[in-house]
Amino acid sequence: MSQKVAVLGTGKIGEALLSGMLRGGWPAADLLVTARRADRAEELRARYGVTPVTNAEAAKTADTLILTVKPQDMGALLDELAPHVPADRLVISGAAGITTASLEERLAAGVPVVRVMTNTPALVDEAMSVISAGSHATADHLAHAEEIFGSVGKTLRVPESQQDACTALSGSGPAYFFYLVEAMTDAGILLGLPRDKAHDLIVQSAIGAATMLRDSGEHPVKLRENVTSPAGTTISAIRELENHGVRAALIAALEAARDRSRELAAGTKD
């Protein structure tokens, strides 16, 4: 907790992480931030009492550097950081598809790198953050990354070979649920409900279902069967979902997200 941590490229996720660390007990004096715009950096200073610095200053001063820029911006950031990052710094990357090996190649020999894929529920302290070690990262480095990202939700260690799959499942996962809620809200309107009432019904049902999944320990099939009476309303709806290939569409969608994560790692932009 006495080490200095710098959040580089502090957008929404970076700010969520920053605020979570402060709530978790990190002193503001030990937290540095960088931002592309000077007014954004000053906004963070005023809101959280942290210190805005340049990327080069962060590399020279902080013990841990958390890179929260988009994958397409990582190359330029590394060009700026590389001359200033000594081998005793911990670098944590939150960019989708960017491997620890590619980061290690751009940094000084021996720099420990940890790869993390988190998601937007970090904004409400319900993130799922998946953590993998690079070739020079130790158990202590992983524990430090878990301490940081544990301030905004749950963490899980996985081999880096599984990171692209995790990006598809949990990194992009919240968007799938928002998409389903949007579609179900439209269905509620079609069935004659006002939008606000349809929204409230669906959101509370989603919260309740997610809590049951988390707390009951039951398989989702079992929980679904508990709602599905013979010849009832639920089985009629599920039949239509199967007839329209919703399960197959979800599998194909996650495969597409996984493949795009791999393309990002390879430097494909289009």
SULWO-V164089 format. One record per helix or strand of 2 or more residues. SS is the DSSP state (A for helix, B for strand). FROM is the first residue (numbers start at 1). LEN is the number of residues. If there is no record, write none. Layout:
BEGIN
ss=SS from=FROM len=LEN
ss=SS from=FROM len=LEN
END
This chain:
BEGIN
ss=B from=5 len=4
ss=A from=12 len=12
ss=A from=28 len=3
ss=B from=31 len=3
ss=A from=38 len=11
ss=B from=51 len=2
ss=A from=55 len=7
ss=B from=64 len=4
ss=A from=71 len=14
ss=B from=90 len=4
ss=A from=100 len=7
ss=B from=112 len=6
ss=A from=120 len=5
ss=B from=127 len=7
ss=A from=139 len=14
ss=B from=153 len=5
ss=A from=160 len=12
ss=A from=173 len=18
ss=A from=195 len=22
ss=A from=220 len=8
ss=A from=233 len=11
ss=A from=246 len=21
END
